[in-house]
């Protein structure tokens, strides 16, 4: 059974409990959870997109609230923490969390990479191994469709035979969180982390926004310019709707549970 971190400050937005955590704190909690062993625990890297999806899907909201750790990916969630009087300074984005975890722990753990377009997971694993000396347990690139029963069995067998300590999942929200919640209890891995576009960013296929854009909460605009056809609806329609609901919630005009 997945246990949530209880000792860190949390706040609620649209019915989702978010840990107001720094990257180094998240890494420390992840290492503790890996040391405990077990299976089924997962980290959700959640921004406004995740909150917007949770508005429409109560099952997905429950999946987020069952996560071992929900970290704030995006400056709007940092600003929300401050509104709740929690002095959070920076977001915890998936690419940075992955890179810092690998840098901090080096060869301490075995890593498995699940997700990405063909060749991306393998390339990512090789680059992180070269940079930080991590031990790569394996990779798997799923098709862009639901897995067949045979493919599910193959994934289970490959992960369980390679015995990773941490399984990085790059499927985008909400696919990756639903995947971790569904399959986590069947995989012998202490911790899964859904990091979305980190596979493309840390393999060099996508670049991150300049630092000043990150600080001012404009990385979404940079990503929109990179992938307009795929991301226009998310950033120009879905997330603004969620931001409106957050505003109503803060003003006490609407309640989300």
N, C-alpha and C positions, 0 to 999 in steps of 0.2 A: 504494500500500500504506500502510495506517495505521501510523504510528510512535508508540509510547508515550513520554511524558515520562519520562526516566531520571534527571534531576538532583534530583528532589524525593524526600523520604522516603516510603516505602511500608510498609504492613503487610498481612498476609493474614488474611482472615476467611472461613471456609467455602469456601476455594479461590479467593476473589476478591481481587485485589491492589488496594488502595485507596490513593490518594495522600493523604498527610496534609498537606493544603494549605489555606492561608488564601484568602479570597475575592480579595484583591488579587493574590496569587501566581497564582491561576487565571486572572484577567483578563490578567495579563502574559503567561502562556504562550499563552493564546488569541490575543492580538495577534501574538505571534511566529509562531504557526502560520499565521494568515491572511496574514502578510507573506511566508511561504514559498510560498504558493499551493498548487497541487495540488488534489486532491479525495479524498473518502473518509474524512477524519478526523472523529471525533465525540467529544463529551464526554458522559459518563454521570454524571448526578447521582443517586447511589445511597445509599439508606438500608437499614433492616432489611427493608423490603419487597423491595428488589432482591436482597438476600442470600437471603431466603426463596424467591424464585422461582428463584434459581440452584441451590438445593439439589435442586430437582425436575427441572431442565432443564439438562443439561450443555452443550447448544448455547448457551443463554442465558449460562451462566457464561463460555463461550469468547468470546462477543460482548463481555461486560464487560471481559474481560482483553485484548481487542484494541483497546479504546478508547484514544484519544490521551490522555485524562485521565479518571480516575474520582474524583469529589469526594465527601466524606463528608456526606451529607444526613441529619442526625438526631443527637441527642446520644448515643445508644448507640454510634455509630461514632466520635464524639469520645472517649468513655470508653474504647473499645477501643484507640484510638491511644495514650492515656495508659498503658494497661496494657502496651503494647508500648514504653513509655518514650519516646514522642514527645510533646512538650509542646504538643499542639493545644488551643486555647482554645475555638474556636467551630465550629459546623457551617457548611457551605456549601449553603444551600437554593437551589432553582431560581429562586424569585421574586427573592431577593436578588441572586443571580448575574446574572440578566438586568438588573435595575434598575441595579446598580452598573456593569455593563459599558456600558450605554447612557449612564449619567451620565459615566463616565470617558472614553469615546471620542467622544461627541456625533456630529457629522456625518462622522466619519472613515470609516465603513463603510456599506455598503448591507445592509439587513436584509430577510429574508423570513420570514414567520410561517406555519407549517403546523400545523394542528390546531385543537382547540377546538370548541365547539358553534357552530351557525350565527350569524354576526355577531360572535363573540368575537375572532377574529384581526384583523378589520378595526378593531374598537373598540380593541383593545390597541395596534395599530400607530399609530392616530391619537393615542392618549394619550401613548405614548412619544415620538412625533415632537413633540408639543406641549410636553412636559416637558423633553426633552433635545436636541431638534433632530436626531434621527437621520434618516437617509435610508431610506425604506421602498421596497424593490424590489418587493414584492408580498405577497399573502396567498393562502392556499388552505384551505378548510374541507372535509376529506374526509368521506365518509359513514361511518356507524357499521356498516361491513361491509368486507370486503376489496375493494380497488379492482379494477375491470375492466381489461382490457388497454388499452382506449381511455382510461380515466381515468389509468392509469399514464403513458401517452404524453402526456396533457395536462399532468400535473404536471411531467414531465421538460422538456417544451417551455417551459412557463411559467417554471420556475426557470432553465433555461439561457439563455433570452432576456433575462431581467431581470438576470442575472449578479450575484447577491448575494455579499457576502463571508462572511456568517454566516446560517445557516438555523436558526431556532428551531423545535423540534418539541414540540408539546404533546399527546401521545397517552396518557400514563400508562405506567408500567412494567408489563410488559416490552415492550409494543407499540412504544413509541418507539425503544427501543434496537434491536429487531429491524428496524424500518423503516430506521433509519439505516445499519445494517450491510448490509442488502439493497440499498438504492437509492443509497447514497453514491457508489459508483464510477460511477454513471450520471449524476450531477448535477455540473455545473461550479460547485461551491461549495467553498471551502477548508476550511470548518468547519461542522459541525452540532452543535447542543446540545439534548439532550433535557431539557426542564424541567417536564413534566407539568402540575400544577395552577397553575404560574406564569401561564398564560394567564388563568385565572379570577381569580387574586389580583391581578395587576398591571393587569387591566382593571377591577377594583373589584367583580367579581361574588362573590368570596369575600374574607373578611377574615382576616388573620393573627392568631394567638393573642397575648395580652398578652405583653410582654417577659419577665415573670417565669416564665410558662409555657414559653416558649422555652428559657430558661436552665436550667430544671429538667427538661427533657426531656418536657414535658407537652403539646406542641403537637398530638401525635397525639390526645389526649383532646378538645381543642378542635375539631379537624377531625371527629372522630367525632360530636360533638354537632351539627355543621353538616350532615353528610351520613350519618346513621346507617344508612339502608337500603343505601347503596352501599358503606360502609366497615366495617361491623361485623365481617364475616368477616376482612378484612385485619388489623384491629387486635386482635381478640379471639381469633382462631384461628391464622391463618397466621404472623404475626410472633412470637407467643409460642413457637410451635414452633421457629422459627429461633433465637430467643434461647436456648432450651434447648440446641440443637445448638452454638451458640457457647460456652455454658458447658462442655459436654462437651469441646469442642476445647481450650479454655483449660486445662482440668484434665488434658489429655492422655489422655482416655478414648476419644476418637474422632478420626479424621483425615479431613479432606475435601480432595479434590484435583480 
